[in-house]
Amino acid sequence: MNFRRQHFRLSPTIISFHAIAIVLLFLSAGARAESQSNVMFVLDGSNSMWGQIDGTAKISIAKDVMTELITDWDETVPMGLMVYGHRRRGDCQDIETVALPGQATKQTLIGKVQSITPRGKTPISLSLLTAKAELLLHNLGKFPGPKTSLVLVSDGLETCNADPCASALEWEVADPGTDVHVIGFDVTDEESRALQCISRNTGGKFFRANNADELQAALKETVKIASGGSPAPTADVADAQPAEPQASQFLYAKLCEACERLNPLDVSWNVYKDGQPFYTGLGVIFPDDPVFEAGNYEVAVRYKSSQVTATGEIEFGEDGEQIGALDLNGGSAVMFAYATDDKTMAAEPIFYQFYPITEGEPASEPLTENASSNSATWLPAGLYRVVASHDQVKESAEIEIIAGEETRHDFDMRVGYFEPAAVLTPGSKPLGGFMDFFVYATQDAARKTSALDSIVSLINANGDRQPLKPGRYFVRASVSYNRGTVGFSRIFPFEIRANEVTAPVFDMNGGLLSHAVKSESGKSITNIDYVGADDGKRVEYFNAGGSNTAAFPVGRYYLRILSGGETYESDQFEILPGKTTTVNVTIP
C-alpha cells in the first residue's frame, strides 16, 4: 500500500458534489473580481462541544471567545455566521445560516452565539458547501465582488458519512479563491490532520487551539488573514509543505474473526506500551511517529466514527509488521423507509435510533442514531430495537447485527394525512380553533376520556394536518367555544389511505347558549349547572360568574343556580342546530 498523509480518509461521502460544483463555477464566473473582504464563521454546535477543558465545557469557552471577538469586531469588515448541530439530535441537515456577511448587528450575532446548545451531529462538508453556495448567491451581480473567507471552528471529525477533505478539493476546482481557514479546537492528532486537509485543499490556513487563550489567538490571527492581512509566524499555521513521507508501518483490525483486514485509515487507535501512552491516531504510522518494535501493545480501537470499538492486545514481529489483526466484532445496519406502495421512494426526513437489547429488554437510551436511509450504521454484534421516525409516525423492529455482515431492514412508513374540521350544523361556519381532535385506534379507547396513553394523535386546531399510518381510526371531536371550560364531544370513525389527505367535516349537531344570571340582592353566583331536561342529569357546570357563552348538543335544558346557599332553577330552553339561544335569569 502507498499511503501519504494528505489522503488520510477514504470513506465515501453521501453527498454528490459534481452537479453543485458546476453551478458554483457558473455563479462565480462573473463575481470573482475582488474588493472588500468578507468573513463568514462556521461554528461547531455539535454534542461533542460539551467536552471539557480544565473543567470548563468547550462550548462555554467558544461562546466567551466569540462574544469578545464580535464585540471588538471592525464593522468595516462584513461578518456572517453559520452554526451546525445545535438544534436536533442525529440530523445531518441541522445547519442554520444565522446571517450572511453584513446582514446582522453585533448584538444579534452575540445573542445567537450565547444561545447555542450543543445537541447533534457534525456535518462539516454540507455546512461548508451550503455556506459557499449561499455566499455566491448573496454576492451575485456585485462588481467587483467581495473576497469572502470561511472560518470553520470545529472540535472533531465529520460524522455524517461525508469526506470534507475530498469535498474541499472539488470546491476549489469549482470555485477557486474562496479560502477556508480552519481552527481545530481541542482536537487529536488524527482530527487535526483531517481538518488541516480542508484548509490545505482550499488555500486556507490551519490553527490548532487547545484552550481559551489559544482559541482567542487563533481566531484573531485567522481574522487578520481573512481580512487581507499577513499571518504572524506561528508553528500552528499549516503552511504549504513539500511532499509527505511514505507510511512506514500499519495497524490492523478486522470486523470478525474470518474477515479481511480493514483499511488502516478507517480505524482510530490509542496504543499503550507498559501501561503508558505510546501512540494515538489512525492505523497509518509515519517515520516521525513512534516506531512499533517487536512485542505486545495494549490498544483501544474505534472503527470510523462509529460505536464499533474494542480493547485488547496486538503483537508486532521482528520484521516490524503486526501479527494478525484485532477483532472488533462488529457489523453494519442498512435501514430503508419507504413512503409509497411500490416501496421505491424513501420517506424523508427519516430518523433511526438503535437500542441495544440485553436479556430481552431494549436499553432506555439509543446507542447511536442515523438520519439517512440506505447508509451503513456500524454497530457491535448483537440484538437491537430500531425505531424509525418520519414526521410524527414511528415504527420499530428488532434486528440482529452479525459480525462482518450487513443487516438490512425496510420500514413501512407510508402515511396519509388527517385534516379534520367541524361545524355545529351542516352549512354553518367552521368552529376553527374552538376544536380539539383526539385520534384513537379503537372506538372503546375513544370513549374513555381518561385513556391519554391510547391517543394516537392530537390536533389542537381546526384545519391542521397530521400524518397517520393507513388504517381505520376513531376521533373524539371536542368543541370548547371561546376556549372556555364548558364544551362537549362526539366520536366519529374515519379511514386513512396512503398518500392521500382525509379531510372530513364533522357535524357536531349542536348550538350555542348565551346566558346571563343576575341577583337582585347582589349576591354572587357560586355555580351554574347545565341540566338535561329529559333525565335531570347535569351535563356541564360553570363557576366563573353569571354570564357565559358555550356550545351544547341539540336538546332541552335548564339552569340550576347556586347563590348565597340557595338553589334556583330557570325555565327550560331548547338548543337548536347552529343557532344561539339567549337565556336571561334574575334571582332574588
C-alpha positions, 0 to 999 in steps of 0.5 A: 500500500502507498499511503501519504498523509494528505489522503488520510480518509477514504470513506465515501461521502453521501453527498454528490458534489459534481452537479453543485460544483458546476453551478458554483463555477457558473455563479462565480464566473462573473463575481470573482473580481475582488474588493472588500473582504468578507468573513463568514464563521462556521461554528461547531454546535455539535454534542461533542462541544460539551467536552471539557477543558480544565473543567470548563465545557468547550462550548462555554469557552467558544461562546466567551471567545466569540462574544469578545471577538464580535464585540471588538469586531471592525464593522468595516469588515462584513461578518456572517455566521453559520452554526451546525448541530445545535438544534436536533439530535442525529440530523445531518441537515441541522445547519442554520445560516444565522446571517450572511456577511453584513446582514446582522448587528453585533448584538444579534450575532452575540445573542445567537452565539450565547444561545447555542446548545450543543445537541447533534451531529457534525456535518462539516462538508454540507455546512461548508458547501451550503455556506459557499453556495449561499455566499455566491448567491448573496454576492451575485451581480456585485462588481467587483465582488467581495473576497469572502473567507470561511472560518470553520471552528470545529472540535472533531471529525465529520460524522455524517458519512461525508469526506470534507477533505475530498469535498474541499478539493472539488470546491476549489476546482469549482470555485477557486479563491474562496479560502477556508481557514480552519481552527481545530479546537481541542482536537487529536492528532488524527482530527487535526490532520483531517481538518488541516486537509480542508484548509490545505485543499482550499488555500486556507490556513490551519490553527490548532487551539487547545484552550481559551487563550489559544482559541482567542489567538487563533481566531484573531490571527485567522481574522487578520488573514481573512481580512487581507492581512499577513499571518504572524509566524506561528508553528500552528499555521499549516503552511504549504509543505513539500511532499509527505513521507511514505507510511512506514508501518500499519495497524490492523483490525478486522470486523470478525474473526474470518474477515479481511483486514480493514483499511488502516485509515478507517480505524482510530487507535490509542496504543499503550506500551507498559501501561503508558501512552505510546501512540494515538491516531489512525492505523497509518504510522509515519517515520516521525511517529513512534516506531512499533518494535517487536512485542505486545501493545495494549490498544483501544480501537474505534472503527470510523466514527462509529460505536464499533470499538474494542480493547485488547492486545496486538503483537508486532514481529521482528520484521516490524509488521503486526501479527494478525489483526484485532477483532472488533466484532462488529457489523453494519445496519442498512435501514430503508423507509419507504413512503409509497406502495411500490416501496421505491421512494424513501420517506424523508426526513427519516430518523433511526435510533438503535437500542441495544437489547440485553436479556430481552429488554431494549436499553432506555437510551439509543446507542447511536442514531442515523438520519439517512436511509440506505447508509451503513450504521456500524454497530457491535454484534448483537440484538437491537430495537430500531425505531424509525421516525418520519414526521410524527409516525414511528415504527420499530423492529428488532434486528440482529447485527452479525459480525462482518455482515450487513443487516438490512431492514425496510420500514413501512412508513407510508402515511396519509394525512388527517385534516379534520374540521367541524361545524355545529350544523351542516352549512354553518361556519367552521368552529376553527380553533374552538376544536380539539381532535383526539385520534384513537385506534379503537372506538372503546379507547375513544370513549374513555376520556381518561385513556391519554396513553391510547391517543394516537394523535392530537390536533389542537386546531381546526384545519391542521394536518397530521400524518397517520399510518393507513388504517381505520381510526376513531376521533373524539371531536371536542368543541370548547367555544371561546376556549372556555371550560364548558364544551362537549364531544362526539366520536366519529370513525374515519379511514386513512389511505396512503398518500392521500389527505382525509379531510372530513367535516364533522357535524357536531349537531349542536348550538350555542347558549348565551346566558346571563344570571343576575341577583337582585340582592347582589349576591354572587353566583357560586355555580351554574349547572347545565341540566338535561331536561329529559333525565335531570342529569347535569351535563356541564357546570360553570363557576366563573360568574353569571354570564357565559357563552358555550356550545351544547348538543341539540336538546332541552335544558335548564339552569340550576343556580347556586347563590348565597346557599340557595338553589334556583332553577330557570325555565327550560330552553331548547338548543337548536342546530347552529343557532344561539339561544339567549337565556336571561335569569334574575334571582332574588 
